[in-house]
Amino acid sequence: MIIAILGVGLFCLENLASEPAGSWVALNDNKYPCHEISIRIKKARIVLPYGETMVVPLNKVKAFSINGSEFDKLPLYKNGKITDRQVFMELICESKGCRLYRYGYCKSKCIKARKIVYNYYIYKGENLHLATNSLEMPNVCIYGLKKCYK
């Protein structure tokens, strides 16, 4: 009896230490389960479920999901025009073939205060459909996306 209780207890402890469900990283060649991912300027450090570490160039990372949030690499638009940068945007929700993303950044004035400014982008497939800031978010929901942003 004691051995059975001890076995169940160890099994529960092992499951508590495992990575969050659904954590993964998509590279050019495949999708890998991961425990942690750290995005740097030119490289990504990925900790795999059993403690192994991979360091890969950032241009090979296409998407990742960690702690229940999914991030996709998408082209960045500024003032309605595409830039040469690709950034990771958080997928907030999707509906009717559209995906709503949130992208946070610091303006040069607010770096010391660490205040993050968020912009929201709606993509239809690979193309930008609408870009907005948080003040205009309720108006975006007229397009059929539920209010499910944070």
Secondary structure, 3 states (H helix, E strand, C coil): CHHHHHHHHHHHHHHHCCCCCCCEEEECCCEEECCEEEECCCEEEEECCCCCEEEEEHHHEEEEEECCEEEEEEEEEECCEEEEEEEEEEEEEEECCEEEEEEEECCHHHCCCCCCEEEEEEEECCEEEEEEEHHHHHHHHHHCCCCCCC
